[in-house]
Amino acid sequence: MNKPRPFNHQPIYIDARRERLEQVEQRARQELGLVPQSAYVPSDLHGVFSAAQKQRRKGRGLLLWSLPMLLGVLLVILASVLLIAFSKQ
C-alpha cells in the first residue's frame, strides 16, 4: 500500500506579527551571542529614511495648521452671532 502524500502547508497571506516576532527573537539571539551577526538584512532598513521625508510624515503638522484655522472659524462665527444679535435691537 502506498503512503499518502505528506502535508505541506504554505501560507497564502503574510503574518506580519509572526515576522516581527521572529526578527525580535533573532536579534535577541545575536545579542546573547548564540548566533553570529549577519552583515546585511534588507528588512532592517524598512522605514528608516521615511522620517526625513516630509510627504511621509502626514499628520504631524496637522495640529499646527488646524488650531489657528479653528480659532479663526470660531471668531468669525462668534462675530456673526454678535452682529445678528445686536443688529435687531
LUMFIMI-855824 format. One record per residue: residue number from 1; x, z, y of N, C-alpha, C in turn. Coordinates in Angstrom, 2 decimals. Atoms other than C-alpha are relative to their C-alpha. Example, Ala and Ser with C-alpha at 12.3 -4.5 7.8 and 13.67 -1.06 7.14 Angstrom:
REM LUMFIMI-855824
(1, (0.89, 0.00, -1.19), (12.30, 7.80, -4.50), (0.90, 0.00, 1.20))
(2, (-0.82, -0.06, -1.19), (13.67, 7.14, -1.06), (-0.77, 0.73, 1.09))
This chain:
REM LUMFIMI-855824
(1, (0.84, 0.00, -1.17), (0.00, 0.00, 0.00), (0.89, 0.00, 1.25))
(2, (-0.77, 0.12, -1.23), (1.31, -0.94, 3.47), (-0.25, 1.19, 0.92))
(3, (0.14, -1.07, -0.99), (1.97, 1.69, 6.14), (-0.75, -0.55, 1.21))
(4, (0.66, 0.47, -1.22), (-0.24, 1.49, 9.21), (1.01, -0.16, 1.14))
(5, (-0.86, 0.23, -1.15), (1.27, 0.28, 12.42), (0.13, 1.30, 0.80))
(6, (-0.16, -1.25, -0.76), (2.79, 3.20, 14.41), (-0.63, -0.10, 1.39))
(7, (0.65, -0.06, -1.31), (1.06, 4.30, 17.61), (1.07, -0.10, 1.09))
(8, (-0.93, 0.18, -1.09), (2.86, 3.11, 20.73), (-0.80, -0.10, 1.29))
(9, (0.79, -0.04, -1.24), (1.18, 4.16, 23.98), (0.90, -0.29, 1.19))
(10, (-0.69, 0.31, -1.24), (2.42, 2.54, 27.16), (-1.01, 0.11, 1.12))
(11, (1.00, -0.22, -1.05), (0.62, 3.80, 30.26), (-0.14, -1.21, 0.92))
(12, (0.29, 1.11, -0.89), (-1.03, 1.22, 32.48), (0.24, 0.43, 1.44))
(13, (-0.11, -0.51, -1.36), (-1.11, 3.36, 35.61), (1.19, 0.95, 0.10))
(14, (-1.17, -0.84, -0.23), (1.84, 5.23, 37.11), (-0.48, 1.40, 0.40))
(15, (0.31, -1.37, -0.34), (1.63, 9.01, 37.23), (1.09, 0.51, 0.94))
(16, (-1.01, -0.38, -1.00), (3.45, 9.90, 40.47), (0.38, 1.47, -0.14))
(17, (-0.29, -1.42, 0.17), (3.18, 13.63, 39.78), (1.02, 0.22, -1.10))
(18, (-0.93, -0.14, 1.14), (4.94, 13.28, 36.46), (1.39, -0.50, 0.39))
(19, (-1.30, 0.53, -0.43), (7.69, 11.14, 38.02), (0.72, 0.98, 0.92))
(20, (-0.62, -0.98, -0.89), (8.28, 13.72, 40.77), (0.50, 1.21, -0.78))
(21, (-0.40, -1.13, 0.83), (8.40, 16.49, 38.17), (1.28, -0.33, -0.78))
(22, (-1.21, 0.40, 0.72), (10.98, 14.54, 36.15), (1.20, -0.06, 0.94))
(23, (-1.10, 0.03, -0.97), (13.07, 14.00, 39.30), (0.47, 1.41, 0.34))
(24, (-0.36, -1.39, -0.30), (12.96, 17.73, 40.10), (0.78, 0.60, -1.16))
(25, (-0.71, -0.50, 1.19), (13.99, 18.57, 36.54), (1.40, -0.59, -0.08))
(26, (-1.31, 0.66, 0.06), (16.82, 16.04, 36.68), (0.95, 0.59, 1.04))
(27, (-0.84, -0.61, -1.03), (18.12, 17.48, 39.98), (0.43, 1.41, -0.39))
(28, (-0.33, -1.35, 0.42), (17.96, 20.99, 38.57), (1.08, -0.02, -1.08))
(29, (-1.03, 0.12, 1.03), (19.95, 19.91, 35.52), (1.35, -0.37, 0.60))
(30, (-1.25, 0.40, -0.65), (22.54, 18.25, 37.76), (0.62, 1.16, 0.76))
(31, (-0.52, -1.14, -0.75), (22.85, 21.36, 39.95), (0.57, 1.07, -0.93))
(32, (-0.51, -0.97, 0.97), (23.35, 23.53, 36.88), (1.22, -0.53, -0.75))
(33, (-1.16, 0.59, 0.65), (26.00, 21.12, 35.62), (-0.26, -0.42, -1.43))
(34, (0.32, 0.41, 1.36), (24.16, 20.23, 32.42), (0.12, -1.51, -0.19))
(35, (-0.06, 1.45, 0.06), (24.10, 16.51, 33.24), (0.90, -0.46, 1.15))
(36, (-0.84, 0.47, -1.11), (26.76, 14.65, 35.26), (-0.85, -0.75, 1.03))
(37, (0.75, 0.64, -1.06), (25.54, 13.38, 38.62), (0.15, -1.52, -0.07))
(38, (-0.05, 1.46, -0.04), (24.64, 9.73, 38.82), (0.43, -0.44, 1.39))
(39, (-0.54, 0.46, -1.26), (26.23, 7.68, 41.56), (-1.10, -0.48, 0.95))
(40, (1.01, 0.59, -0.86), (23.12, 5.91, 42.86), (-1.34, -0.03, -0.70))
(41, (1.37, 0.06, 0.50), (19.41, 6.36, 42.33), (-0.86, -0.55, 1.14))
(42, (0.76, 0.62, -1.08), (17.22, 3.99, 44.38), (-1.20, 0.84, 0.46))
(43, (1.18, -0.77, -0.39), (14.22, 6.35, 44.33), (0.35, 1.16, 0.92))
(44, (-0.39, -1.07, -0.92), (16.23, 8.98, 46.25), (-0.07, -0.45, 1.45))
(45, (0.03, 0.53, -1.36), (16.20, 6.70, 49.30), (-1.40, -0.29, 0.50))
(46, (1.38, 0.32, -0.38), (12.41, 6.31, 49.35), (-0.44, 0.89, 1.16))
(47, (0.51, -0.73, -1.14), (11.13, 7.33, 52.79), (1.04, 0.64, 0.89))
(48, (-1.03, -0.64, -0.80), (14.48, 8.41, 54.22), (0.07, -0.57, 1.40))
(49, (-0.16, 0.65, -1.29), (14.57, 5.88, 57.03), (-1.31, -0.14, 0.77))
(50, (1.28, 0.19, -0.68), (10.87, 5.94, 57.89), (-0.16, 0.95, 1.18))
(51, (0.11, -0.92, -1.13), (11.34, 8.92, 60.25), (0.53, -0.63, 1.28))
(52, (-0.59, 0.63, -1.18), (13.35, 6.70, 62.60), (-0.86, -1.14, 0.54))
(53, (0.83, 1.13, -0.40), (10.66, 4.02, 62.81), (-1.27, 0.50, 0.67))
(54, (1.15, -0.49, -0.74), (8.01, 4.62, 65.45), (-1.32, -0.45, -0.61))
(55, (1.25, 0.49, 0.56), (5.39, 2.47, 63.75), (-0.36, 0.74, -1.29))
(56, (0.27, -0.75, 1.21), (5.72, 4.63, 60.60), (-0.51, 1.40, 0.30))
(57, (0.44, -1.34, -0.37), (5.02, 7.87, 62.46), (-1.33, -0.10, 0.72))
(58, (1.31, 0.21, -0.61), (1.32, 7.27, 63.09), (-0.62, 1.31, 0.37))
(59, (0.67, -1.24, -0.19), (-0.39, 10.48, 64.16), (0.77, 1.02, 0.78))
(60, (-0.78, -1.02, -0.70), (2.47, 12.32, 65.83), (-0.29, -0.03, 1.50))
(61, (0.25, 0.09, -1.42), (1.78, 11.01, 69.35), (-1.48, 0.04, 0.34))
(62, (1.43, 0.03, -0.22), (-1.98, 11.17, 68.94), (-0.45, 1.17, 0.86))
(63, (0.41, -1.16, -0.76), (-2.33, 14.69, 70.33), (0.45, -0.12, 1.45))
(64, (-0.49, 0.15, -1.36), (-0.20, 13.89, 73.38), (-0.82, -1.01, 0.78))
(65, (0.81, 1.00, -0.66), (-2.38, 10.90, 74.14), (-1.44, 0.47, 0.15))
(66, (1.42, -0.32, 0.01), (-5.77, 12.36, 73.27), (-0.34, 1.19, 0.88))
(67, (0.31, -1.16, -0.81), (-5.53, 15.64, 75.18), (-0.26, -0.38, 1.46))
(68, (0.33, 0.41, -1.38), (-5.25, 14.09, 78.69), (-1.25, -0.89, 0.07))
(69, (1.18, 0.86, 0.01), (-7.85, 11.48, 77.75), (-1.27, 0.82, -0.16))
(70, (1.15, -0.86, 0.22), (-10.24, 14.16, 76.51), (-0.32, 0.79, 1.28))
(71, (0.23, -0.73, -1.25), (-9.77, 16.20, 79.70), (-0.58, -0.92, 1.07))
(72, (0.53, 0.96, -0.98), (-10.38, 13.10, 81.83), (-1.46, -0.32, -0.25))
(73, (1.39, 0.32, 0.34), (-13.57, 12.24, 79.99), (-0.90, 1.19, 0.31))
(74, (0.79, -1.18, -0.30), (-14.82, 15.82, 80.28), (-0.19, 0.19, 1.51))
(75, (0.13, -0.12, -1.45), (-14.11, 15.86, 84.03), (-0.97, -1.04, 0.56))
(76, (0.93, 1.04, -0.44), (-15.98, 12.58, 84.51), (-1.43, 0.38, -0.35))
(77, (1.35, -0.43, 0.41), (-18.97, 13.90, 82.56), (-0.47, 1.16, 0.86))
(78, (0.36, -1.15, -0.83), (-18.92, 17.19, 84.47), (-0.31, -0.44, 1.43))
(79, (0.24, 0.48, -1.36), (-18.68, 15.36, 87.82), (-1.33, -0.75, 0.07))
(80, (1.27, 0.74, -0.03), (-21.59, 13.06, 86.92), (-1.19, 0.94, -0.15))
(81, (1.09, -0.99, 0.15), (-23.75, 16.02, 85.81), (-0.21, 0.75, 1.30))
(82, (0.11, -0.72, -1.28), (-22.98, 17.92, 89.01), (-0.55, -0.92, 1.09))
(83, (0.50, 0.95, -0.98), (-23.64, 14.81, 91.11), (-1.51, -0.21, -0.15))
(84, (1.43, 0.18, 0.25), (-27.01, 14.28, 89.46), (-0.77, 1.27, 0.35))
(85, (0.69, -1.26, -0.24), (-27.93, 17.98, 89.72), (-0.15, 0.29, 1.49))
(86, (0.06, -0.31, -1.42), (-27.09, 18.30, 93.43), (-0.62, -1.12, 0.83))
(87, (0.58, 1.09, -0.76), (-28.41, 14.90, 94.48), (-1.53, 0.09, 0.03))
(88, (1.45, -0.12, 0.06), (-32.02, 15.82, 93.52), (-0.51, 1.06, 0.98))
(89, (0.46, -1.06, -0.90), (-32.13, 18.75, 95.93), (-0.23, -0.45, 1.38))
